[in-house]
Amino acid sequence: METEWSEATKRTVAIAIALIVVGVLYISRPVLPFIIVAAILAFLLNPVVCFFTLRLRMPRWLAVILTYLLLLVAMVLLPLILTPAIIDAVRDIDIDMVELLDKTTIWLRHSLESIRYVEVLKFRFDLSPVVNPALETLTGVMPGAMIPSPDQIFNSIPSALEMATGVASTVVGTVLWAILAFLFTLIYSIYLSLDLPQLGKAFAELVPAPYRAEYAHLWSLVRRVWGAFFRGQLILALIIGTTVGVGTAALGVPGALVLGILAGLLEALPNIGPILASIPAILLALLQGSSVLPVSNLVFALIVTLFYVIVQQLENNIIVPRLIGQALEIHPTLVMAGVVVGASVGGILGAFMAAPVIATGRVLFQYAYNKILGRPPFPLDIEPAISPGEEVPAVERPTPAIPSAVEGESLGAESSAGADSERSEQPRGGRECVGLD
């Protein structure tokens, strides 16, 4: 009953399968963000799951349930602990909006009056046709009238309630959809965490036997990119958030806790995030000044700017190289372009995923480029990395050799034999975690 397909039939079937896959992905595009977030969550929590299976000798299903229960507890407790402190930090921000608008209006008037007549190289330009209408507009601006009084607020309550009734249904629908999206994402992630070893084994079996050694090495390089990115981002967010929070509090910037949390969250956007995080701190320093340093607001804003520049330099030159290493060594211009493109395609998730996607593309491109030219597919100075929680401490794992295009088949056989003998010596939880390699 065994027949060999012709080359034309193979190409036709391969093209048909590719078109079907593209069609399924297109139809499933509303669900894809949830699946991507679920896969990221499963990838991040896998070291914890493997810790429970290896160290505490738990079955994988019990380790997954315990890990996700701990995640839910943390998601409930963190807001309860941080919310009062955040409210106190926001109360420290005391900016008189009426006075600020008044000063801004006066500054604009003086600026416009100073450029009414401009002299350049003994030529005098009359800009009064443009300046005078702007000054007349500013003359009618009353900063105090721009801030509503209590009577105006109370008089607008009935109309506000009418508007709120119309918006309430939309808000309730949005909240319900967010809850359902969270539940679906959590369920997807739990299923992925349970089946990660089987999924890794299934993908490995799809690769022809002579190429499995190269596939294992390529997969380890890709996994190292994503592992370094996610672990690095989590640790980096904690370090930068703590540094900014403590530093701005020491300098006397109002709302230091909020600024620290904002700096930690914006670390998800490489290169752009730290710049965005510094803008609120500089504005607060310029508008409100310091509660500690006896300097003017302008000088204090320059001090805060210098502080953020120092933090950024320490991050780029010391912290990031030690946390991430060369796994995400990409030119900042390319990363910033990737963030913009990712945000335009996939929103916040696309911007967040831009850096690891570019790094993964670089690894795959280098592999394909070397194979096309007949070179060894992997640089000799790169070795596969084992993610924390996936290494079995009870068994010393041999350093894998760098496979070449000629030795791929023999290495594949030897590595599979070695892996089988290694798995036979490991506990049940160890086999499941090693199945991800």
Secondary structure by P-SEA (a helix, b strand, c coil): cbbbbcaaaaaaaaaaaaaaaaaaaaaaccaaaaaaaaaaaaaaaaaaaaaaaccccccaaaaaaaaaaaaaaaaaaaaaacaaaaaaaaaaccccaaaaaaaaaaaaaaaaaaacccccccccccaaaaaaaaaaaaaacccccccccaaaaaaaaaaaaaaaaaaaaaaaaaaaaaaaaaaaaaaaaaaaaacaaaaaaaaaaaccccaaaaaaaaaaaaaaaaaaaaaaaaaaaaaaaaaaaaaaaaacccaaaaaaaaaaaacccaaaaaaaaaaaaaaaaaccccccccccaaaaaaaaaaaaaaaaaaaacccccccccccccccaaaaaaaaaaaaacccaaaaaaaaaaaaaaaaaaaaaaaaaacccccccccccccccccccccccccccccccccaaaaaaaaaaaaaaaaaaaccaaaaaaaccc
